[in-house]
Amino acid sequence: MKRILTACSVIFILFALIAGLGWKPAQAAPAAPDGTTITDTTSGTATHDGTVNTGEYVGSTSGINSGFGGVIGTGSTLYIDSSSAGVLNFGLVRGSTDFGANMMVIYIDIDSGGSGFANTGTFADNADSCREAVSGYESSSPDHQSVLTFAPGFKADYAICLQPNASYAGLFKLVSGGANSHILVGSAGYKTNGSTHYEMQLTLANLGLGPGSSFNYVATLISDTANRSNEFNGVATYTGGNPGWGDASLASGDYHTFRAATGNIVPVGNVGTGPGGVGYADGSSSLELWLIADTGEAYTDVNCTADDDDTYVADEDGESVACWLDESGNGYNVTQATESLRPAFYWDQQNLKPAIRFVGGVGGDVLTRSFAPFSGDQAYHIFAAFTPSNTNGENLFAIGSPSNNQNIAYATYNNAVSGRELYHFNDDLEVSGTVTGWQFASFGYFKFGSGTDRYYYSNGALAGSNSSNALSLPTNPTLSVGGYSNRTEDPWGNEFTGDISEMIIFSQALPDVERILVENYLSARYAIDLPYGSDHYDGDTSTNGNFDLQVAGIGWYGSDLHRQAHAVGMIVRNATFLQSDGDWLLFGNNVAMNVPTTDNRPTDGDWAGKVNSRVWTRSFYIDVTDAASNGGTVDIIFDFSEGQMGSQPAGAVANYRLLKRTGSTGQFSDITSVSGATVVIAGDQVQFLGVNVNQLGSNFTLGTLDDNTSPTSVELVDLSARPASVPLAAPILLGAAAFLTGGILAFRKLRRR
């Protein structure tokens, strides 16, 4: 059974797939004042074998001074290199004096002074020699401390400790506090030739970065008793003797900048294609479940069977749903084998999005499965978009065992408390009153063990919080969507009455910055207002064009940053923009079907007379909040695979352009040059690196001057996205037919998120 939502006429040409790549960056990264900027334009990297060979590193810098005899100072050279796959190598050829008990610490600033520490004064981690060196602190009688104040604009986020007398190098994420406060990310791959050469290896991902990223760094030499040398690398001049147990301050520009080799930008940490750009929908992140009520998501058979004819797709009002497809990448579909307990699919509910309708009560509709990610005392974050009946005891969801009370559950109304209740075994979070109509909620449990660690937000506003006892979930508990696992108690076993359009489960408690991004995604998709100060995206209004699909973003809230986000073909990665608490950049789109088009392409400048020029039909609304008006840069990447465009970028990199228009309709203009971006082709991505955020805001897309040699697509795909039931060849065949006939085709809109 099928339903036609809308039809659109698309004129297009089937373009040949171009294989070859030939490019180089258009410009180098901007140099740090008085420092050295090293830009890696190669794809390979140094051999990690303990010997620094001639020509194997892309760049090197010399140390200064010889307070400890010339170890990392006079006569020494620090090398750096990377690969397009994200490997990062450091090499050191020391000076004439051996390390002894001394250590080299390389401080790394990953966001040009955004987050991080301006000095080491709050560090007192003395759990081992490397931690003491990183902290510049030794606990003794009396305590020894040498506070290093970095150059203006440099804030250290990470540190590498090289400790040759222990044959060790480690990478630490810097944290204020005492013993063991710094987080050991892992080994930094210590190797030596047994003489004067040392090598270290890690990945850019260890730093929360990726290929093409840039960072600043400076190195210092310090003893195992926190006695600091005047030997540095990255410092132009440092006059006077050794600081010893005194403080040291670096001058403006006292650091180096490294721009890593370009390569495919991939998710790092808990970022990616998940809701709001949080989590990655391939099963590799903490995103465990993602249920969305769309066509191609709900099925009338328990196996979510997909075929070319959509035989089992629930896409008519009132069709029963036996299987709701999980989009997290984990395959945790929720099902119901008993026909009388199945909910139903309905079109055009809140903001014209579909919903799954549950009829509750004792033994009402419910979808279930075993849920392996949860067991024991499980931290979590759970989000849902729904409209309830608020009947006593009805449960929106539950995770646990139907045979006992070891559960997590949420009741939209409980007579006993005259309100809502987030249930942990005999330990509830109760909130008086009800919320009617369409809403979204988030539930987070941090399992701190003491203090406030359980939170409930309603439509982005804190509704309640308290301290929770430890959970004791069974192994492979039952997940129930729309109920409480068919428990028979009345009212505590009641199933949910109402509509659910989306449910999202993470196996960790998200930091506030990520919770807010998911809430902005839900707010835009379902047209539910957020409270003042929490709404960071205005592209979802009718005035701005209703760009309410796949909203994602980067941001800084409190002490947490989210630096990268992916959504149906666009990736935004922080470079130097996130400098202040309250900085946000969110983006969304309003086009479910993305194809190359001649509509609204520029016609002036380089575009004049370019009959083969094309632009993406999909454009993205970008909303920038620059809390302190610091400006800065971001990387904007168009990913052909994530956008399911069916081709790879090719030909001359200069053909690809970043386009902007100030409204949601009309002609685009080419801002590639004024944006300050370096343009790179890397695999299936066109990357605009170092885009000035002052050029952003409003509407953006990708264009090409010549779609024959530098294609933007070879197929027509509904990017909201293509269900597994649609063969990959189908859009290509449709395109070929239109090309051969010169015809205009009407396409079914498969789904729109």
C-alpha positions in Angstrom: 0.0 0.0 0.0 1.4 3.4 -1.0 0.5 7.0 -0.6 1.5 10.0 -2.7 2.3 12.9 -0.4 3.4 15.4 -3.1 4.8 15.3 -6.6 7.7 17.4 -7.9 8.9 17.9 -11.4 12.7 17.8 -11.8 14.7 18.5 -14.9 18.1 16.9 -14.8 20.9 15.2 -16.7 22.6 11.9 -16.0 26.3 12.7 -15.5 29.2 10.4 -16.0 31.0 9.3 -12.8 34.5 10.9 -12.7 37.2 9.0 -10.9 40.4 11.0 -10.9 41.3 13.6 -8.3 43.8 16.3 -8.7 44.0 19.1 -6.2 46.0 21.1 -3.7 44.9 23.5 -1.0 44.3 27.0 -2.3 46.0 28.6 0.6 47.8 27.8 3.9 46.4 28.2 7.3 47.0 31.6 8.8 50.3 31.9 10.7 50.4 32.4 14.4 52.0 35.7 15.4 55.8 35.2 15.9 55.2 31.4 15.7 55.7 28.8 13.0 52.8 27.5 10.9 53.3 24.0 9.4 50.8 22.9 6.9 50.8 19.2 5.9 49.9 18.9 2.1 50.9 15.2 1.9 48.8 12.1 2.5 51.4 9.8 4.1 53.3 10.3 7.3 56.5 9.4 9.1 57.5 5.9 9.9 57.0 5.2 13.6 60.2 3.3 14.4 62.2 5.5 16.9 64.5 7.1 14.3 63.9 10.5 12.8 65.0 10.1 9.2 65.9 12.9 6.8 62.8 14.2 4.9 60.2 11.9 6.6 58.5 14.6 8.6 56.6 17.5 6.9 57.9 20.1 9.3 60.2 20.9 12.2 61.1 23.6 14.6 64.2 24.3 16.7 64.3 24.7 20.5 65.8 27.6 22.5 68.1 28.0 25.5 70.2 25.5 27.4 69.3 25.9 31.1 69.4 22.1 31.6 72.4 21.7 29.2 70.4 21.7 25.9 67.9 18.8 26.0 64.9 20.2 24.0 66.5 23.6 23.7 69.6 24.7 21.8 70.7 22.0 19.3 67.4 20.1 19.4 64.7 19.8 16.8 61.0 18.9 17.2 59.3 17.3 14.2 55.7 16.9 13.3 53.7 15.1 10.6 50.3 13.6 9.9 48.4 11.4 7.4 45.2 11.8 5.5 43.9 8.9 7.7 44.3 11.0 10.9 47.6 9.6 12.3 49.7 12.2 14.1 53.4 11.8 14.7 55.9 13.8 16.7 59.7 13.3 16.6 62.5 14.8 18.7 66.2 14.9 18.1 67.4 16.1 21.4 70.4 18.3 22.0 73.7 17.4 23.5 72.5 16.5 27.0 70.5 13.4 28.0 67.0 13.7 29.6 68.0 12.0 32.9 64.9 12.4 35.1 63.6 15.4 33.1 60.5 15.2 30.9 59.3 17.1 27.9 55.6 18.3 28.0 53.9 19.4 24.8 50.8 21.4 25.5 48.2 21.4 22.8 45.4 23.9 22.2 42.8 22.4 19.8 40.6 25.4 19.3 42.7 28.5 19.3 42.1 29.6 22.9 38.4 28.6 23.0 38.2 26.1 25.8 41.1 24.9 27.9 43.5 26.5 30.4 45.4 29.8 30.1 47.9 28.5 32.7 48.8 25.5 34.9 47.9 27.2 38.2 44.9 25.0 38.9 46.7 21.7 38.3 47.8 19.6 41.3 47.8 16.1 39.9 50.8 14.4 41.5 49.8 10.8 41.1 52.9 10.0 39.1 55.9 11.7 37.6 54.3 12.5 34.2 51.2 13.9 35.9 53.5 16.1 38.0 55.3 17.3 35.0 52.1 18.1 33.2 50.8 20.0 36.3 54.1 21.7 37.1 53.4 20.5 40.7 55.1 18.2 43.1 53.7 17.4 46.6 56.5 17.4 49.1 57.5 19.3 52.1 57.2 22.1 51.1 55.2 21.7 47.9 56.9 22.6 44.7 55.1 24.3 41.9 56.1 26.2 38.7 53.1 27.8 37.1 53.4 28.2 33.3 51.2 30.9 31.8 50.7 30.4 28.1 50.8 33.0 25.4 47.7 35.2 25.0 45.1 33.4 23.0 46.5 29.9 23.8 44.6 27.7 26.2 45.8 24.1 26.7 43.3 21.3 26.3 45.7 18.3 26.1 49.3 17.5 27.0 51.8 14.9 25.9 54.4 13.8 28.4 57.6 12.3 27.1 59.5 10.5 29.9 62.5 8.7 28.4 63.8 7.3 31.8 60.6 5.3 32.0 60.4 4.6 28.2 57.0 6.2 28.2 54.9 8.8 26.5 51.3 9.5 27.4 48.5 11.8 26.3 46.4 13.5 28.9 43.2 15.6 28.7 43.7 18.4 31.1 41.5 18.8 34.2 41.8 21.0 37.2 42.3 19.3 40.6 44.4 16.9 42.6 45.7 13.4 42.1 44.5 11.6 39.0 42.4 14.5 37.8 44.0 14.6 34.4 42.4 12.1 32.1 44.8 9.6 30.6 43.6 9.3 27.0 46.2 6.7 26.3 49.8 5.9 25.3 51.5 8.3 22.9 53.5 5.5 21.4 57.0 6.0 22.8 59.9 4.8 20.7 63.6 5.6 20.6 66.7 4.7 18.6 68.4 4.3 22.0 70.4 7.5 21.5 69.2 10.9 20.7 66.0 10.2 18.7 62.5 9.8 20.1 59.2 9.3 18.3 55.6 9.5 19.5 52.4 8.5 17.7 48.7 9.1 18.3 45.7 10.1 16.3 43.9 13.3 15.7 40.8 11.6 17.0 42.6 11.3 20.4 42.5 15.1 20.5 38.9 15.3 19.3 40.1 16.4 15.9 40.2 15.0 12.4 42.0 15.3 9.1 42.5 18.9 8.0 42.2 20.2 11.6 44.6 22.7 13.0 46.0 23.0 16.5 48.6 25.1 18.4 51.4 23.6 20.5 54.3 24.6 22.7 56.9 22.4 24.5 58.6 22.8 27.9 61.2 20.9 29.8 60.6 20.1 33.5 62.1 17.8 36.1 60.4 15.1 38.2 60.3 17.6 41.1 58.5 20.3 39.0 61.7 22.3 38.5 61.2 24.0 35.2 64.0 24.7 32.6 64.2 27.7 30.4 64.3 25.3 27.4 61.3 25.6 25.1 60.1 24.8 21.6 57.5 27.2 20.2 58.9 30.2 22.1 60.6 33.0 20.2 62.7 34.2 23.1 62.8 33.6 26.9 65.3 35.7 28.7 66.8 34.9 32.1 67.7 31.6 33.7 65.7 28.6 34.6 62.3 29.4 36.3 63.0 26.5 38.7 60.1 26.4 41.1 59.1 29.9 40.1 56.5 30.9 37.6 57.1 31.5 33.9 55.0 33.5 31.4 55.2 33.2 27.7 54.8 36.2 25.3 52.3 36.8 22.5 52.8 34.3 19.7 54.8 31.8 21.7 53.4 28.7 20.1 53.4 26.8 16.8 50.4 26.0 14.6 50.0 22.7 12.7 47.4 22.1 10.0 47.0 18.4 9.6 46.8 16.6 6.2 43.4 16.7 4.6 41.4 13.5 4.4 37.8 12.3 4.9 36.2 13.9 7.9 34.7 11.2 10.1 32.8 11.3 13.4 34.9 11.8 16.5 33.6 10.8 19.9 29.8 11.1 20.4 29.2 13.2 17.2 27.9 12.3 13.8 24.6 11.7 12.0 22.4 11.2 15.1 19.6 13.6 16.2 21.1 17.1 16.5 24.4 15.8 15.3 24.8 13.8 18.6 25.8 10.2 18.2 26.5 8.3 15.0 23.8 6.2 13.4 26.0 3.2 12.6 25.9 1.4 16.0 29.4 2.7 17.0 28.3 5.5 19.5 26.2 5.7 22.6 23.1 6.2 20.4 21.4 2.9 21.1 17.8 3.4 19.7 16.3 5.9 17.3 12.7 5.4 16.4 11.1 7.9 13.9 7.5 7.6 12.7 8.1 8.0 8.9 7.1 6.0 5.9 9.7 3.2 5.5 10.0 3.1 9.3 6.9 1.3 10.3 5.9 -2.2 9.0 2.9 -4.4 9.2 5.0 -7.6 9.7 7.2 -8.3 12.7 10.4 -8.6 10.7 10.3 -5.1 9.2 10.4 -6.8 5.8 11.5 -4.4 3.0 10.8 -5.3 -0.6 10.6 -3.3 -3.9 6.8 -3.1 -3.7 6.7 -1.8 -0.1 4.3 -4.7 0.6 4.8 -4.5 4.3 5.2 -0.8 4.8 2.6 0.8 7.0 1.8 4.0 5.1 -2.0 4.3 5.3 -3.9 5.9 8.2 -4.9 3.2 10.7 -2.6 0.4 9.4 -1.3 -1.7 12.3 2.4 -1.5 13.2 4.0 -4.9 14.0 7.5 -3.6 13.7 9.0 -0.1 14.2 12.4 0.2 12.5 15.4 1.3 14.6 17.6 3.9 12.8 20.5 3.9 15.3 22.4 1.3 13.3 22.0 -1.3 16.1 19.0 -3.0 14.6 17.0 -2.8 17.8 13.6 -2.9 16.1 10.6 -3.0 18.5 7.8 -5.4 17.6 4.5 -6.9 18.6 3.5 -10.4 17.5 -0.1 -10.2 18.9 -2.2 -8.4 16.4 -4.7 -7.0 18.9 -1.8 -5.3 20.8 -0.4 -3.4 17.8 -0.5 0.4 17.5 -1.4 2.1 14.2 0.3 4.4 11.8 -1.1 7.9 11.1 0.0 10.6 8.7 0.1 14.4 9.2 0.2 14.8 12.9 2.3 17.4 14.7 3.9 19.7 12.1 2.6 17.4 9.4 4.9 14.6 10.7 3.5 11.0 11.0 3.0 9.3 14.4 2.4 5.9 15.8 -1.0 5.8 17.7 -1.3 3.6 20.9 -4.5 2.7 22.6 -3.7 2.0 26.2 -5.1 0.8 29.4 -4.4 -2.6 31.0 -3.1 -4.9 28.4 -3.1 -2.2 25.7 -0.9 -1.6 22.7 2.8 -1.9 23.2 6.0 -2.7 21.1 8.8 -4.6 22.8 12.2 -6.2 22.5 15.2 -7.3 24.6 17.6 -4.4 25.0 21.2 -5.6 25.5 22.8 -2.1 25.9 21.2 -1.7 29.4 21.9 -3.6 32.5 22.7 -3.0 36.2 23.2 0.6 37.2 22.9 2.1 33.8 23.4 5.8 33.0 21.1 7.0 30.2 19.5 9.8 28.3 16.0 9.1 26.8 14.1 11.5 24.6 10.5 11.2 23.3 8.1 13.3 21.2 4.5 12.5 22.0 1.1 13.6 22.9 -0.5 11.8 25.9 -4.1 11.3 27.2 -2.7 11.7 30.8 -4.8 8.8 32.0 -3.8 7.4 35.4 -0.9 5.0 35.4 -0.3 5.0 31.7 3.4 4.5 30.8 5.1 6.0 27.9 8.0 3.5 28.0 9.7 1.1 30.3 13.0 -0.7 30.5 13.4 -3.7 32.8 11.7 -6.9 33.7 7.9 -7.5 33.4 8.1 -9.9 36.3 9.6 -7.6 38.9 10.0 -3.9 39.7 13.6 -3.5 38.5 12.6 -1.0 35.9 12.9 2.5 34.5 9.6 3.8 33.4 7.7 7.1 32.8 4.1 7.6 33.6 2.5 10.7 32.0 0.1 10.9 35.0 -0.1 9.3 38.4 -3.1 10.0 40.7 -1.0 9.3 43.8 1.3 12.3 43.1 -1.2 14.3 41.0 1.4 14.6 38.3 4.1 12.9 36.2 6.5 10.3 37.5 9.9 9.0 36.3 10.2 5.7 38.0 13.3 3.8 39.2 12.7 0.8 41.5 11.0 2.2 44.6 12.7 5.5 44.0 10.8 8.1 41.9 11.2 11.6 40.5 7.7 13.1 40.9 6.6 16.3 39.2 3.2 17.8 40.0 0.8 18.7 37.2 0.5 17.5 33.6 1.6 18.7 30.2 -1.1 18.4 27.5 -0.8 18.3 23.8 2.3 17.6 21.7 5.5 17.8 23.7 9.0 16.4 23.9 10.7 15.2 27.1 14.2 14.2 28.0 15.2 12.0 31.0 18.8 11.8 32.1 20.4 9.7 34.8 24.1 10.4 35.6 24.6 7.8 38.4 26.9 10.0 40.4 26.3 8.0 43.5 25.4 11.1 45.5 23.9 14.5 44.9 21.5 15.4 42.1 22.0 12.9 39.3 18.5 12.5 37.7 16.8 15.1 35.6 13.6 15.5 33.7 13.2 18.3 31.1 9.8 19.1 29.5 10.0 21.0 26.2 13.5 22.0 27.0 12.7 23.4 30.5 13.8 21.7 33.7 10.7 20.1 35.2 12.3 18.2 38.1 15.5 16.7 39.4 16.7 14.7 42.5 19.2 12.1 43.7 18.6 8.6 42.6 19.4 5.3 44.2 21.5 2.9 42.1 19.6 1.0 39.4 19.7 -2.8 39.3 18.4 -3.7 35.8 18.5 -7.3 34.7 20.7 -8.4 31.9 19.0 -8.0 28.5 16.0 -6.2 30.0 12.7 -5.8 28.1 12.3 -2.4 26.4 8.6 -1.4 26.1 7.6 1.5 23.8 4.1 2.6 24.6 3.7 0.7 27.8 5.1 -1.4 30.7 5.8 -4.8 29.1 2.1 -5.9 29.3 2.2 -5.9 33.1 -1.3 -6.8 34.4 -1.5 -4.6 37.5 -4.1 -1.8 37.4 -3.1 1.0 37.2 0.7 0.4 37.2 0.6 -1.9 34.2 -1.4 0.4 32.0 -0.2 1.0 28.5 0.1 4.4 26.9 -2.8 6.1 25.2 -1.7 8.7 22.6 0.7 9.3 19.7 4.4 8.9 19.7 6.4 10.3 16.8 10.0 9.7 18.0 12.0 8.0 20.7 15.7 8.2 21.2 17.8 6.4 23.8 21.5 6.9 24.6 23.5 4.6 26.9 25.1 7.6 28.6 23.9 10.7 30.3 24.6 13.5 27.8 26.3 16.7 28.8 24.0 19.7 28.6 25.4 21.0 25.3 24.4 17.7 23.6 21.0 17.5 25.4 20.3 21.0 24.1 21.2 20.1 20.5 18.9 17.1 20.6 16.1 19.3 22.0 16.6 21.9 19.3 16.4 19.1 16.7 13.1 17.9 18.2 11.8 21.5 18.6 12.4 22.2 14.9 11.0 18.9 13.6 7.8 19.1 15.6 7.3 22.9 15.9 7.3 22.9 19.7 8.7 26.0 21.3 11.7 26.0 23.5 12.1 28.4 26.4 14.0 31.6 26.0 17.7 31.0 26.1 17.4 27.4 24.9 16.3 27.9 21.3 19.4 28.4 19.2 17.9 27.8 15.7 15.6 30.1 13.9 15.6 28.4 10.5 12.4 26.4 11.4 10.0 29.4 11.2 7.8 30.1 8.2 9.4 33.5 7.8 12.8 31.8 7.3 11.6 29.0 5.1 10.8 26.1 7.5 14.2 24.5 7.4 13.1 22.1 10.1 14.6 18.8 8.8 17.7 17.1 10.3 18.7 20.1 12.4 22.1 19.6 13.9 24.9 21.8 15.2 28.0 22.6 17.3 28.1 24.6 20.5 29.5 25.5 23.9 27.4 25.4 27.0 28.8 25.5 30.5 32.0 23.5 30.6 31.2 21.3 27.6 31.7 21.7 23.9 30.3 19.8 20.9 32.7 20.4 18.0 31.3 18.6 15.0 27.9 17.7 13.5 26.7 15.7 10.5 23.3 15.9 8.7 22.4 14.4 5.3 25.4 15.6 3.4 26.6 18.6 5.4 29.3 18.4 8.1 30.2 21.4 10.2 33.3 21.2 12.3 34.7 23.8 14.7 38.0 25.4 13.8 38.4 28.6 15.8 34.7 29.7 16.3 33.8 28.1 19.7 35.6 30.6 22.0 32.9 31.4 24.5 30.1 29.8 26.6 27.0 30.5 24.6 28.5 30.1 21.1 26.3 28.0 18.8 26.0 27.2 15.1 23.0 25.1 14.1 21.9 24.1 10.6 18.9 22.4 9.0 17.3 21.9 5.6 13.8 21.7 4.0 14.4 19.5 0.9 13.7 15.8 1.1 14.8 15.1 -2.5 18.3 16.4 -3.4 19.3 16.7 -7.1 21.6 19.0 -9.1 19.7 21.8 -10.7 20.3 24.9 -12.8 17.8 26.9 -10.8 19.0 29.8 -8.8 22.7 29.3 -9.8 24.9 32.4 -9.9 25.3 34.0 -13.4 28.0 36.5 -12.8 31.8 36.4 -12.3 33.2 32.9 -12.8 29.7 31.6 -13.4 29.1 33.7 -16.5 28.5 31.5 -19.5 29.0 28.2 -17.6 26.2 26.2 -19.2 27.2 23.1 -17.3 27.1 24.7 -13.9 24.8 23.2 -11.3 23.8 23.7 -7.6 22.4 21.3 -5.1 18.6 21.5 -4.7 19.1 21.0 -1.0 20.3 24.1 0.8 21.0 24.5 4.5 19.9 27.3 6.8 22.7 28.2 9.1 22.1 30.1 12.4 25.1 31.5 14.2 25.1 32.7 17.8 28.4 34.4 18.6 28.0 35.2 22.3 31.0 37.5 22.7 31.3 38.5 19.0 34.7 36.9 18.8 34.2 35.7 15.2 36.3 32.7 14.2 36.1 30.0 11.6 34.5 26.6 11.0 35.0 23.9 8.4 32.0 23.2 6.1 32.1 19.9 4.4 29.7 18.5 1.8 29.8 14.7 2.1 28.5 12.9 -1.0 28.1 9.5 0.7 26.3 10.8 3.8 24.2 12.8 1.4 23.6 9.6 -0.7 24.5 11.5 -3.9 25.8 8.4 -5.7 29.0 10.0 -7.0 32.3 11.3 -5.7 33.7 14.8 -6.3 36.3 14.9 -9.1 38.1 17.2 -11.5 39.5 20.6 -10.6 38.8 21.6 -7.0 38.3 25.2 -8.2 35.1 24.1 -9.8 33.4 23.6 -6.4 32.0 26.7 -4.8 30.3 27.6 -1.5 27.1 29.5 -2.3 24.9 31.8 -0.2 21.6 33.6 -0.4 20.1 35.9 2.2 16.6 34.5 1.9 15.1 31.0 1.5 14.4 31.5 -2.2 16.1 33.3 -5.1 19.5 33.3 -6.7 22.7 32.2 -4.9 25.9 34.2 -4.8 29.4 32.7 -4.7 31.1 33.4 -1.4 34.1 31.0 -1.7 36.7 33.7 -1.9 35.3 36.1 0.7 34.7 33.3 3.1 38.5 32.8 3.4 38.1 29.1 2.9 40.7 26.6 1.6 38.9 24.3 -0.7 39.9 20.6 -0.7 38.6 17.4 -2.3 39.1 14.4 0.0 37.6 11.1 -1.0 33.8 11.7 -1.2 33.9 15.1 0.4 34.2 18.7 -0.8 35.7 20.6 2.1 35.7 24.3 2.7 38.2 24.7 5.5 38.4 27.8 7.6 35.1 29.6 6.7 34.7 32.9 8.4 31.6 32.7 10.5 30.9 36.4 9.8 30.0 35.3 6.3 27.4 32.7 7.6 23.8 33.0 8.6 20.9 32.3 6.2 21.0 29.9 3.3 23.9 27.9 1.8 24.5 25.1 -0.6 27.2 23.5 -2.9 27.7 24.5 -6.5 30.0 23.4 -9.3 31.1 25.4 -12.4 31.2 22.2 -14.5 29.0 19.3 -13.5 30.4 17.2 -16.3 33.9 17.0 -14.9 33.2 18.0 -11.3 29.8 16.4 -10.6 27.5 17.0 -7.6 25.4 13.8 -8.2 24.6 11.0 -10.6 21.3 9.9 -9.0 18.1 11.2 -7.6 17.7 10.4 -4.0 15.2 11.3 -1.3 17.7 12.3 1.4 15.3 12.1 4.2 16.5 9.2 3.6 16.2 6.3 1.1 14.7 3.3 2.7 16.3 -0.1 2.3 13.4 -1.1 0.1 14.4 1.3 -2.7 17.1 -0.3 -4.8 20.2 1.9 -5.4 19.8 1.3 -9.2 16.3 2.7 -9.3 17.1 6.4 -9.1 19.9 6.0 -11.6 17.5 4.3 -14.1 15.0 7.0 -13.6 17.7 9.6 -14.3 18.8 7.8 -17.4 15.2 7.6 -18.7 14.7 11.4 -18.3 18.0 12.1 -19.9 17.2 10.0 -23.0 13.7 11.3 -23.4 14.3 14.9 -22.3 11.2 14.4 -20.2 10.1 15.7 -16.8 9.4 13.1 -14.2 7.3 13.3 -11.1 8.7 11.6 -8.0 7.1 10.2 -4.9 8.3 11.8 -1.7 9.3 8.7 0.3 9.8 10.3 3.7 10.6 13.6 5.2 12.3 13.9 8.5 
